[in-house]
């Protein structure tokens, strides 16, 4: 019996070892053996991800960050067996840099704007809930997208849920426009500065539909709303409902019927490098990232939620993460705290006639050397007397530039309360306040006409084209 038991033990160990190496982690243990090996790995990684560093000393700085991240990943993997971390395109970013623009779910504004439970939860009547569901395999989920350096996760979660219910009702899987939500949904949502899926569902209902990704493509920054495209209304929804809060069983009922918008806390370091397996690591419930629950199942005896992220297909398991299920009423990472889904009753309206594209918008001229995109406000970032050495762009028109020279407030909330980070309608009116918005760097664009005007010099007029002679 002893030899058989020993053989069984060896097989189990081999099986565990194979399982541990089932994921492409982007490195091998020998890559950590020396500084030369680390540099070689970094070179291969930069070439693979097409990374180029131009600033003085930036290559060494990023190499240092890369090494720190790699050591963290390797040590973490030695301590965790249920899931693994690996190198990805974000391996040259500090965790603070990574978090800065890749979240965007504005949970703090839920309380400020009095988000109330919506709908009757029709899926609560579902009694036969299957043990496993995968809406990706069922054809109700579009390809993984990338929000880039923009806090627009809420828009991707919204479009994913609407794409799913539209496919289930019409049989057509149509990729929808996150950029339309970023540019046009401005009542409560704030583009790259964050938003909420329920508000976005309401925008789609009020607008009468949403345009396609193909017609209104994603850019990853705030622009003025393209009204012609906003009026295309290709896919519609009729209503939306909230899943009862802090109930994984209710969330399971909902996800068994359609993809569901959920929010999680995704600001812990393991999320930056998740590669595969069922995540059961460090995770809080301070919601800050909108994602899409597209299924659930069991892996090696562990129940999980299948979640589609918006950090590109190179992150996680081809853009997805499995989060451990049945852990607490609010769910791991708070996944069951605030979930919602759209409702659709019938077909979409017939497409209207194509409209000509309007001319490209003119940028907002800050001074002779800096511009901001149309639909934004120029705010000085580094003032020097009556001059401005550097400009920033507030992603909305008519904004108030706050006195800290880093933030701004919407024109509807013009009072900056710097000590609490809120924009209010009045000096002593905090009800309905919204968070201050961080400015984005202005674009460098030299404008001779603006410079001439600022110093009182008549600009040189260009000669007519026919008068120019080429010698």
Order of alpha helices (4+ residues) and beta strands (2+ residues): alpha-alpha-alpha-beta-alpha-alpha-beta-alpha-alpha-alpha-alpha-beta-alpha-beta-alpha-beta-beta-beta-beta-beta-beta-beta-beta-beta-beta-beta-beta-beta-beta-beta-beta-beta-alpha
